[in-house]
Amino acid sequence: MQSGIPKCGEGETRGRVVIQVVSAISVEASGPAYSVRRLCEAVREAGVEVGLAALDWSPMDGVPEYARLFPLGMGPRRIGRSPALARWLREEARAGRIGLLHNHGLWMMPNVYPGWVARRFELPYVVSARGTLGEWPFHSGSPVKRVFWPLVQKPALSAVTCWHATSQAEYEDIRRMGFRQPVAVIPNGMDLPPLLPKEFRQPRTLLYLGRLHPKKGLDWLLRAWAAVEARFPEWQLRIVGPDERGHLAELVALACSLGVERVTFAGPVYGEDKRRAYAQAELFVLPTRHENFGLVVAEALAAGTPAIVTRNAPWSGLETHGCGWWVEPGVDALVACLEEALAYPPERLAAMGQAGRRWVEAEFSWPAVGARMAAVYRWLLDGSPKPADVVVD
């Protein structure tokens, strides 16, 4: 595939292109696939030249004109080895066509190559942890991490000039891991689609939408639902999203063992179907064990749906803005919260959802987020004044 990434020529713009790198940008990928693409577009609109490099996992439509996809090489797919991507980054840096590298995520080779290139060619290097440094995700998953971290991933992070955290909690994760570089604390952005009308219909819907993964705390949710289901016969629990690591079968087995009745499991939804799922729900729940941001919460609020989120995600604003509940993790806290929230009439929940929509519009718009990130890039590229979002301690 031909590159749409801008080529700097001689003169003022040489060496000022920002190249962002992420493992995947397909619609089926997780939240960063959306947020990284939109960040590129928002930063470009703020006047910074940006290109995006990612792996070509499978055929996809609508590759952005500023992006380039690279084939996978030999080796396990889960680590995403791509000699073509590594070679291209080296060649572009050697030719002086890269001013700054910005990597998103850890644990795959596309998250390692930028560090190698930044160190070799002395380029400013930004890393967005994207939730990978939280205690739960860092210590869970494949045992390969125990080898990959000290031998491959951590050495590549020695080149980091500035970290990017999407929340205060993620900033604290970065510091807890011992990294002392500056950190830019800038949230993910959010596109606000037109607001669909709320449909007050029976049964009323409590919605979870996202990956079916052990870290999401859906086992807590099912146990909490089993405790309250009989007292709220007008409500149903709807769990929507793609299965990961066979977790769906585990959840179905748990639901059967608990004897819950009004629970449905559905596959992933996208686009208009996703918007409709949020709009048709009266209440959204994210019972997560760890979340650096939780884009689904912003999406639910943008649809006018209030949310219940555990304190393992950085959404304290749900309470301060009157648009949801921010609860302790675990079954007991979820039970107590559900007993309160499910008793609310539709009109009260709808008013909370409208408050959430106003909050998201004010704080998480992409133009504002893009301008803030562009200021960080200019600080690193030109020596412009340090933005207020950057923490140095």
Stockholm file with secondary structure:
# STOCKHOLM 1.0

chainA/1-393         MQSGIPKCGEGETRGRVVIQVVSAISVEASGPAYSVRRLCEAVREAGVEVGLAALDWSPMDGVPEYARLFPLGMGPRRIGRSPALARWLREEARAGRIGLLHNHGLWMMPNVYPGWVARRFELPYVVSARGTLGEWPFHSGSPVKRVFWPLVQKPALSAVTCWHATSQAEYEDIRRMGFRQPVAVIPNGMDLPPLLPKEFRQPRTLLYLGRLHPKKGLDWLLRAWAAVEARFPEWQLRIVGPDERGHLAELVALACSLGVERVTFAGPVYGEDKRRAYAQAELFVLPTRHENFGLVVAEALAAGTPAIVTRNAPWSGLETHGCGWWVEPGVDALVACLEEALAYPPERLAAMGQAGRRWVEAEFSWPAVGARMAAVYRWLLDGSPKPADVVVD
#=GR chainA/1-393 SS CCCCSCCCCSSTTTTCCEEEECSCCSTTSCHHHHHHHHHHHHHHHTTCCEEEEEECCSCCSCCCTTEEEECCCSSCGGGTCCHHHHHHHHHHHHTTCCSEEEEECSSSGGGTHHHHHHHHHTCCEEEECTTTTSHHHHHSSCTTHHHHIIIIIHHHGGGCSEEEESSHHHHHHHHHTTCCSCEEECCCCBCCCCCCCCCCCSSEEEEEESCBCGGGCHHHHHHHHHHHGGGCTTEEEEEESCBCTTHHHHHHHHHHHHTCCSEEEECCCCHHHHHHHHHHCSEEEECCSCCSSCHHHHHHHHTTCCEEEETTSSCTHHHHTTSEEEECSSHHHHHHHHHHHTTSCHHHHHHHHHHHHHHHHHHCBHHHHHHHHHHHHHHHHHCCCCCTTEECC
#=GC SS_cons         CCCCSCCCCSSTTTTCCEEEECSCCSTTSCHHHHHHHHHHHHHHHTTCCEEEEEECCSCCSCCCTTEEEECCCSSCGGGTCCHHHHHHHHHHHHTTCCSEEEEECSSSGGGTHHHHHHHHHTCCEEEECTTTTSHHHHHSSCTTHHHHIIIIIHHHGGGCSEEEESSHHHHHHHHHTTCCSCEEECCCCBCCCCCCCCCCCSSEEEEEESCBCGGGCHHHHHHHHHHHGGGCTTEEEEEESCBCTTHHHHHHHHHHHHTCCSEEEECCCCHHHHHHHHHHCSEEEECCSCCSSCHHHHHHHHTTCCEEEETTSSCTHHHHTTSEEEECSSHHHHHHHHHHHTTSCHHHHHHHHHHHHHHHHHHCBHHHHHHHHHHHHHHHHHCCCCCTTEECC
//
